[in-house]
Amino acid sequence: MKNLILAFVLFTTLLSSAVFAQTNRIAASFGREEYIEVEKNVRLHVTDLGEGQPIVLIHGWPLSDAMYEYQYADFIQKGYRVIGITLRGFGLSDKPAGKYNYDVFADDIKVVLDKLKIENATIGGFSMGGATVIHYVAKYNAAHVSKMALFGAAAPIWTKRADFNHGLWTKEDVNGLINLNNTNRPELFATFGKIFPANENSVSAGHGAWLGTIQAQASPYAMAEGLKTLRDSDLRDDLKKITVPTLILHGKLDKICSYDLAEQMKSLLKNSTLVPFEKSGHALFIEELEKFNTELLNFIKK
C-alpha cells in the first residue's frame, strides 16, 4: 500500500509538471516568449499568463517560478497578467558560471521587465526572492513597478551579526549548509524539507514531492553561491530607500526566516503593512493558500 501511495504521488507530480509545461507552451503560442535573454548566452525562463494589470513574482532559494502554480491559476481567472521569472541558475533558466548575488538578479529582472514593457506592476518575492525584490526596487528606483510584496523574505539580514541579533542563522550555520550542498545535496534538501512547513501536517506529502521536483532542477553551483549571498548580504540601506506601498506576508511559525525579520522589515519600510500568518511556517503560499492569494489581491486592488 505504501509503495502504491508513493507511486500515485509521483504520477500526480509528474502530471502537474506536464500540465504546467503545456500551459507555458500555450502562452508562447500567443506570442509571449517562454525564455528571455538577459545577456549573451544567458536566458531566463518566464511564465507569462493572463491579461490585465501585471503581477511579477520572484521565487525563493532553491525553487523556481513553478512554485507559484496556485497563484497563477487563481490570478489569471481574476483578470490579472502574472509574470513569474526564474532567476539564473534555477529551474528551467540557464545556469552559467559567475556571480549569483542580488545585483546580478536585479539586473536580470530589469532586462526582462524592459523587454516585456511592463508598467505599474506589483512585484512580489518569496524568501531569497523577497530579498532580490527589495534590492531591485531600491537599485532601480521602482522601475516598472508601483507596489512591492514580500513573502517570508530573507531580509533585512539573514544571518546574525554584532549589530543585528535577529533571525535564526549564524554565518557558521550557513557555511555548514554550503558544505552539505557540496557533499550531500539530498541531505540538504531533506533538512530544509523538514523545517519548510510549520509542522509535519501543514504541507501534504503530495505538495512536498511537488516542491522536491522543483528544487532538484537547481544548479548545485548556483545553490552554493546563493547561500553565500544569503549569508553575507545586508539590505537595511535598501529598505530605507523604498517608498512604494509594501505588503509583508510572513508565517508566525517560520523556521527559516523567523517572524522577527518581518518586524524588522516593517520598521525600516516607510509605507508598509505586515500581515501575520498564524498557522504558517515558511511555506505560507501553500499552507494558507486562500489567505495568501486574498491578501495579495486585496493589496493590489487598493
C-alpha positions as CSV (number, residue, x, y, z in Angstrom):
1,M,0.0,0.0,0.0
2,K,2.8,2.4,0.9
3,N,4.5,1.8,-2.5
4,L,1.2,2.4,-4.2
5,I,0.7,5.7,-2.5
6,L,4.2,6.8,-3.3
7,A,3.7,5.8,-7.0
8,F,0.5,7.8,-7.1
9,V,2.2,10.9,-5.6
10,L,5.0,10.7,-8.2
11,F,2.5,10.2,-11.0
12,T,0.4,13.2,-10.0
13,T,3.5,15.4,-9.5
14,L,4.8,14.5,-13.0
15,L,1.3,15.1,-14.4
16,S,1.2,18.5,-12.8
17,S,4.6,19.3,-14.2
18,A,3.5,18.3,-17.7
19,V,0.3,20.4,-17.5
20,F,2.4,23.4,-16.3
21,A,4.8,23.0,-19.2
22,Q,1.9,22.7,-21.6
23,T,0.4,25.9,-20.2
24,N,3.6,27.7,-20.8
25,R,3.7,26.4,-24.4
26,I,0.2,27.8,-24.9
27,A,1.3,31.2,-23.6
28,A,4.3,31.1,-26.0
29,S,2.0,30.2,-28.9
30,F,0.1,33.5,-28.4
31,G,3.4,35.4,-29.0
32,R,4.8,35.5,-25.5
33,E,8.3,34.3,-25.1
34,E,8.9,31.5,-22.6
35,Y,12.7,32.3,-22.5
36,I,14.2,35.8,-22.4
37,E,17.9,36.5,-23.0
38,V,19.3,38.8,-20.3
39,E,22.9,38.7,-21.5
40,K,24.7,36.8,-24.2
41,N,24.1,33.1,-23.8
42,V,22.0,33.5,-20.6
43,R,18.3,33.0,-20.9
44,L,15.7,33.1,-18.1
45,H,12.6,31.0,-18.0
46,V,9.5,33.2,-17.8
47,T,5.9,32.2,-17.1
48,D,3.7,34.9,-18.7
49,L,0.0,34.2,-18.4
50,G,-3.3,36.1,-18.4
51,E,-4.3,39.7,-19.3
52,G,-4.7,42.8,-17.3
53,Q,-2.7,44.6,-14.5
54,P,0.7,42.8,-14.2
55,I,1.9,40.9,-11.1
56,V,5.6,40.0,-11.2
57,L,6.6,37.1,-9.0
58,I,10.2,36.0,-8.0
59,H,10.8,32.6,-6.4
60,G,12.9,31.7,-3.4
61,W,16.1,29.5,-3.0
62,P,16.3,26.8,-4.4
63,L,13.0,26.8,-6.2
64,S,11.8,28.3,-9.5
65,D,8.8,30.3,-10.9
66,A,6.9,27.0,-10.8
67,M,6.4,27.4,-7.1
68,Y,3.6,30.0,-7.9
69,E,1.4,27.4,-9.7
70,Y,-1.6,28.1,-7.5
71,Q,-1.2,31.8,-7.7
72,Y,-1.1,31.7,-11.5
73,A,-4.3,29.6,-11.6
74,D,-6.2,32.0,-9.3
75,F,-4.9,35.3,-10.5
76,I,-5.4,34.9,-14.2
77,Q,-9.0,33.8,-13.6
78,K,-9.5,37.1,-11.8
79,G,-8.3,39.3,-14.6
80,Y,-4.5,39.7,-14.0
81,R,-1.4,39.2,-16.0
82,V,1.1,37.1,-14.0
83,I,4.7,37.0,-14.8
84,G,6.9,34.6,-13.0
85,I,10.7,35.0,-13.5
86,T,13.1,32.1,-12.7
87,L,16.5,33.5,-11.6
88,R,19.6,32.3,-13.4
89,G,20.9,29.0,-12.0
90,F,17.4,27.7,-11.0
91,G,14.5,25.8,-12.5
92,L,14.5,25.9,-16.3
93,S,16.7,29.0,-16.6
94,D,20.2,28.9,-17.9
95,K,22.9,28.0,-15.3
96,P,26.1,29.8,-16.2
97,A,29.2,30.2,-14.1
98,G,29.8,33.6,-12.5
99,K,28.2,35.7,-9.7
100,Y,24.9,34.9,-8.1
101,N,24.1,37.9,-6.0
102,Y,21.3,40.4,-5.6
103,D,23.0,42.8,-8.1
104,V,23.0,40.2,-10.8
105,F,19.5,39.0,-10.0
106,A,18.1,42.6,-10.0
107,D,19.9,43.4,-13.3
108,D,18.3,40.3,-14.9
109,I,14.8,41.3,-13.7
110,K,15.3,44.8,-15.1
111,V,16.1,43.3,-18.5
112,V,13.1,41.1,-18.5
113,L,10.7,43.9,-17.5
114,D,12.3,46.2,-20.0
115,K,11.8,43.7,-22.8
116,L,8.2,43.0,-21.8
117,K,7.5,46.7,-21.5
118,I,5.8,46.2,-18.1
119,E,4.4,49.2,-16.3
120,N,2.6,49.8,-13.0
121,A,3.2,46.2,-11.8
122,T,3.1,44.8,-8.3
123,I,6.4,42.9,-7.8
124,G,6.5,40.2,-5.1
125,G,9.2,37.9,-3.9
126,F,9.5,34.9,-1.6
127,S,12.4,34.2,0.7
128,M,15.6,34.9,-1.2
129,G,13.3,36.2,-3.9
130,G,12.0,38.7,-1.4
131,A,15.5,40.0,-0.8
132,T,16.1,40.2,-4.5
133,V,12.9,42.2,-5.0
134,I,14.0,44.6,-2.2
135,H,17.3,45.2,-4.0
136,Y,15.7,45.6,-7.4
137,V,13.2,48.2,-6.2
138,A,16.0,50.1,-4.3
139,K,18.6,49.9,-7.1
140,Y,16.3,50.8,-9.9
141,N,14.0,53.3,-8.1
142,A,11.0,51.0,-8.5
143,A,11.3,50.9,-12.3
144,H,8.2,49.3,-13.9
145,V,6.5,48.7,-10.6
146,S,4.2,50.7,-8.3
147,K,3.9,48.3,-5.3
148,M,6.0,45.6,-3.6
149,A,5.1,42.5,-1.8
150,L,7.4,40.3,0.4
151,F,6.6,36.7,1.3
152,G,8.7,35.2,4.1
153,A,11.5,37.4,2.9
154,A,15.1,36.7,3.8
155,A,15.7,40.3,4.9
156,P,16.9,42.7,6.2
157,I,19.8,40.3,7.0
158,W,19.5,36.5,7.1
159,T,22.4,35.8,9.5
160,K,23.1,37.2,12.9
161,R,25.9,39.7,13.5
162,A,27.1,42.1,16.1
163,D,24.6,44.8,15.3
164,F,21.7,42.5,14.2
165,N,20.6,39.9,16.7
166,H,17.6,38.7,14.8
167,G,16.8,35.6,12.7
168,L,17.8,32.0,13.3
169,W,21.1,31.5,11.4
170,T,24.7,32.4,12.0
171,K,27.3,32.6,9.3
172,E,28.8,29.4,10.6
173,D,25.4,27.7,10.2
174,V,25.3,28.7,6.6
175,N,28.9,27.6,6.0
176,G,27.6,24.2,7.2
177,L,24.8,24.3,4.6
178,I,27.2,25.2,1.8
179,N,29.4,22.2,2.8
180,L,26.4,20.0,2.8
181,N,25.3,21.3,-0.6
182,N,28.8,20.4,-1.9
183,T,29.0,16.9,-0.3
184,N,25.4,15.6,0.2
185,R,22.8,17.7,-1.6
186,P,19.9,15.2,-1.0
187,E,20.5,15.6,2.8
188,L,20.4,19.4,2.4
189,F,17.0,19.1,0.6
190,A,15.8,16.7,3.3
191,T,17.0,19.1,6.1
192,F,15.1,22.1,4.6
193,G,12.1,19.9,3.8
194,K,11.7,19.2,7.5
195,I,11.8,22.9,8.5
196,F,10.0,24.4,5.5
197,P,6.4,24.0,6.9
198,A,5.0,24.9,10.3
199,N,4.7,21.2,11.1
200,E,4.6,17.8,9.5
201,N,0.9,18.1,8.7
202,S,0.7,21.6,7.3
203,V,2.0,20.6,3.9
204,S,0.8,17.4,2.3
205,A,3.1,14.7,1.1
206,G,2.0,15.5,-2.5
207,H,2.9,19.1,-2.2
208,G,6.2,18.1,-0.6
209,A,7.0,15.9,-3.5
210,W,6.0,18.6,-6.0
211,L,8.3,21.1,-4.3
212,G,11.1,18.5,-4.3
213,T,10.9,18.1,-8.1
214,I,11.2,21.9,-8.5
215,Q,14.2,22.3,-6.2
216,A,16.0,19.4,-7.8
217,Q,16.3,21.4,-11.0
218,A,18.6,24.0,-9.4
219,S,22.3,24.1,-10.2
220,P,24.4,22.9,-7.2
221,Y,26.8,25.7,-8.1
222,A,24.0,28.3,-8.1
223,M,22.7,26.9,-4.8
224,A,26.1,27.3,-3.1
225,E,26.5,30.8,-4.5
226,G,23.0,31.7,-3.4
227,L,23.7,30.6,0.1
228,K,26.8,32.9,0.2
229,T,24.6,35.8,-0.9
230,L,22.1,35.0,1.8
231,R,24.9,34.7,4.4
232,D,26.6,38.0,3.6
233,S,24.0,40.5,2.4
234,D,22.7,43.5,4.4
235,L,19.6,45.1,2.9
236,R,18.9,47.7,5.6
237,D,20.0,50.6,3.5
238,D,17.9,49.3,0.6
239,L,14.8,49.1,2.7
240,K,15.3,52.7,3.9
241,K,15.2,53.9,0.3
242,I,11.9,52.3,-0.7
243,T,8.8,54.4,-0.6
244,V,6.3,52.4,-2.7
245,P,3.4,50.7,-0.8
246,T,4.6,47.4,0.5
247,L,2.8,44.3,1.8
248,I,4.7,41.9,4.1
249,L,3.2,38.4,4.4
250,H,5.1,36.2,6.9
251,G,4.5,33.0,8.8
252,K,4.5,33.3,12.6
253,L,5.9,29.7,12.8
254,D,8.6,30.3,10.1
255,K,11.8,28.2,10.9
256,I,13.8,29.5,8.0
257,C,13.1,33.3,8.0
258,S,11.8,33.9,11.5
259,Y,8.9,36.3,12.2
260,D,11.2,38.9,13.9
261,L,12.7,39.5,10.4
262,A,9.3,40.7,9.2
263,E,9.1,43.1,12.1
264,Q,12.5,44.4,11.3
265,M,11.4,45.0,7.7
266,K,8.3,46.7,8.8
267,S,10.3,49.1,10.9
268,L,12.5,50.1,8.0
269,L,9.9,50.4,5.3
270,K,8.2,53.8,5.3
271,N,5.0,52.7,3.7
272,S,4.4,49.0,4.7
273,T,1.7,46.7,6.1
274,L,2.6,43.5,7.9
275,V,0.1,40.6,7.9
276,P,1.0,37.6,10.1
277,F,0.1,34.1,9.0
278,E,-0.7,32.4,12.3
279,K,-0.7,28.8,11.0
280,S,2.2,29.0,8.6
281,G,5.9,28.3,8.5
282,H,8.0,29.2,5.5
283,A,5.5,27.6,3.1
284,L,2.8,30.2,3.7
285,F,1.9,30.3,-0.1
286,I,0.5,26.8,0.2
287,E,-0.1,26.4,4.0
288,E,-2.6,29.2,4.0
289,L,-3.2,29.4,0.2
290,E,-6.5,31.1,0.2
291,K,-5.4,33.8,2.7
292,F,-2.2,34.3,0.8
293,N,-3.9,34.9,-2.5
294,T,-6.7,37.1,-1.0
295,E,-4.3,39.3,1.0
296,L,-2.1,39.9,-2.1
297,L,-5.0,40.6,-4.4
298,N,-6.7,43.0,-1.9
299,F,-3.4,44.9,-1.6
300,I,-3.1,45.1,-5.4
301,K,-6.7,46.5,-5.7
302,K,-6.1,49.3,-3.2
